[in-house]
Amino acid sequence: MASRSSAPVSLATFNGKRHEPPEPGPGEVLVRVAATTFNPSEAGLRRGLLRSIVPVVLPYTMGLDVAGTLAQGDRVIGRLDGGAAADFAVAPANVLVPVPDGVPLEDAAALPIAGLTAWQAVFEHAAVAEGQRVLVNGAGAIGRYAIQLARHAGAHVVAATSARGAAAAHGAGADRVIIGWEEIEPVDAYIHLVPADPVHTGRIRPGGVLVSATTPADRLPVGPFRGVHFIVRNDTADLAALLALVADGTVRIDIAGRRPLTDLDAVHAEADAGKLTGKTLLLP
């Protein structure tokens, strides 16, 4: 299979038969994929719920996060517009970032979308600073990075999560973990990462900020605070900065599971049934 779509990509193995990797075009490189991941947004993409935001041309190959090697052996990661669920992917060279020594290449596939979303929520939109109090609602893959990054910025972090996510929130370094509705002290920033309307907004200090990666701007509550809804931006500078924090041990990559790429259908089914949490790697 060597077709091109809005995300140019090829599988080197398809229906048990070998196929030649695709030829990169101008400005592109061929990546031998070491790992991709499952992202919840891909379930929506599969169901056609995101067609107005992410138009695709069929046939389309899944896989937004990619980690792999180039022909010369360079280890890279990046966010694609699809196509990483393959043995080889053709990617624009300008979306890839070198992986530092000491960072496991497969694990680094868990960084691009979840890590960039957390980075931009914490540093760009919430502008978290030392001494602030921050509420992170959600302890999935994005929330675990957001907790670590807010702590790195010097904030006191409260994580709101379900009972299932409490251990992960503690492990990410949250100063306090609340399950369901519990009274909390006022916060300077509220980072909302779950697919439900935000609660606890009455605890945002006047002049604070509510940052949502899920609830649209027209549904954010109005208060004496700033409300921001954002869609993650593909930014190699942000990704390189995040990788540097992973390399020096400041940020830990949290992997919930490792599955063969042939389990992709099963992983989507488990996610649809609410049985999947955290970041699952898919290995060709």
Sequence and secondary structure as in RCSB ss.txt:
>XXXX:A:sequence
MASRSSAPVSLATFNGKRHEPPEPGPGEVLVRVAATTFNPSEAGLRRGLLRSIVPVVLPYTMGLDVAGTLAQGDR
VIGRLDGGAAADFAVAPANVLVPVPDGVPLEDAAALPIAGLTAWQAVFEHAAVAEGQRVLVNGAGAIGRYAIQLA
RHAGAHVVAATSARGAAAAHGAGADRVIIGWEEIEPVDAYIHLVPADPVHTGRIRPGGVLVSATTPADRLPVGPF
RGVHFIVRNDTADLAALLALVADGTVRIDIAGRRPLTDLDAVHAEADAGKLTGKTLLLP
>XXXX:A:secstr
     SS EE SEETTEE       TTEEEEEEEEEEE HHHHHHHTTTTTTTS   SS    SEEEEE TT  E
EEEE SS  SSSEEEEEGGGEEE  TTS HHHHTTSHHHHHHHHIIIIIIS   TT EEEEE  SHHHHHHHHHH
HHTT EEEEEE GGGHHHHHHHT SEEEESS     EEEEEE SSS    GGGEEEEEEEEESSS GGGS  SSS
EEEE      HHHHHHHHHHHHTTSS     EEEEGGGHHHHHHHHHTT   S EEEE 
